[in-house]
Amino acid sequence: MEVILSQDVQDVGKVGEVIKVKDGYARNFLIPRKLAFFATKGNLKRVESQEKKRKTQFEQEKKKAEDLAQKLSKVSCTVNVEVNDLNKLYGAISEPDIAKALEVEGFTIDRKDIIIEKPIEELGIFEVGVKLHSEVTAKIRLWVTKK
């Protein structure tokens, strides 16, 4: 039986895909749980129109993220920290610290979207990634200075 997936199903397929499954699996699992519906001509047309809308929305979001990435690439944030006599930090710079520094610059970024490759535990200049979209990652310059 051919069905169209209305949600992602692990090990089966993604949204909008037309897949061939056994009749019992479709009738007893996928369709009652609203994970899929029958692959009729009307449903196929509806899925195509939804896919077009999804693609245009995806492209619009990607364009906005690219614009924001360009603005962020020109930004350099400063985090002032306390250090000991040997200029070592008492801790490490974390995502919330960077998010606060970005707020000071006028950008509201969720701390979960900030990508730190390795812990920042010293003074200096670092590049930090900010994930804005599934396909767009911006780089910001972070200055870690002592108070």
N, C-alpha and C positions, 0 to 999 in steps of 0.2 A: 504494500500500500504506500502511496506517495502522500507525504504530509509536508506542510510548511511550518517551520519552527517560529514560534512567536517570542521565544526567549532562548538564551544560550543554554544548551544542555551539554554537560560534560561528556566527553567521548562520543558525542552524537553529531553536533554541529552548532552553528551560530544562528543568530536571528536572521530570518528571511530566507534561509537556505531551504531548497526543496530536496528532501531526502527520502529514500526508500527504506521502510522498516517493515517488520512483520506486523500482520493485522492485529494480533493480540496486544503487542507492545503499544501500538497507536491507540487502540480502543480502550485499553485498561489503564494505561499510564500517562501517555502524552496528552491526549485530548481531554480527559477528565480534570487534569491538573492545569489545563490551559497553557501548556507548554507548546502545543502545536494545534493546527487545524487542517482540515482536508484540503488537498491541492486541487481546487476546481478552477475553472477559467476566471471566474469573478474574483476569487481569492488571490489568484496570481496577479491580476491587474492591480488589485488593492496593494499587494506587497510591493509591486514595482513602483507605484506612486509614493508609498511610504519610504522606500529606499531612496528615491530621488530627493524627497524632503530631508531625509536623514543626511544624505551627502551634502546638500547645500548648507544645512545647518552646521555640519562638521567643518566645511570649508570656511564659513563665516567665523566660527570660533577659532579656527586655526589662524585666520587673517588677523583677528583681534590679538591673539597671543603673539604673533610675529611683530605686530606694532608695539606691544608692550615690551617685548624682548629687545627691540631696538632702543626704546627709552631706558630700559634697565642696563643695557650694555654701556651707557654713558654715565651711570651712577657709580660713585664710590662711597661706601659707608665706612664710618669709623666707630670702633668699639673701644672704649677706654676701660682698662682693667687694672687691678692692683697686682703688683709684682713684688717678689722678694729682692734681696740684695744682689742676687745673681741674674736679675731680669727674667726669672721664671714665673709663669703664671701660677696662681694658687689653684686653678682648676683648668677646665678647657672651655673654649668658646663653643656654645651649642646652638641649635637651630632657633630656640626662642630669643636668644641674644641677637642673632642676625635679623630675625623678624622685627624686633624692636628698633634696630638700627635702620631698617628699611622704612618703618613707619615714620621715623624722624625725617626721612627724605621724602615722604609723601606717598609711599607705595604700601598697600595693604596686601601682604602675602602670607598665606597660611604656613605655619612652621613645618608642616608635613611635606610641603612642596620644595623645601630647601634641601639641597644635596651637598653634603660635606663628604669628600672622598676619604680624608683621614682626619682624626681629631686635631683641632687647632690648639696647641699648647705652648705657643711662643709668640713673641712680638714679631711683627712683619706685615707684609702685604700678601694677600691670598686671593685666589679666584674661587668663587663659590657658585655652584649651579643652582638655578631656580627653575623647577619644572612648571611650565605654564600650560602645557597641553600635552597630549600623548606623543606628539611629534615635534614639539617646540621646547627647547631648554635654553634659558638665557644664562649668561655668565655675568656676575657682578664682581667688583673689586672690593675687597674687605681689608681695611687698615686696622690692625690691632696695635694700639698704643697704650702706654702706661699713664696712669692718672697723675 
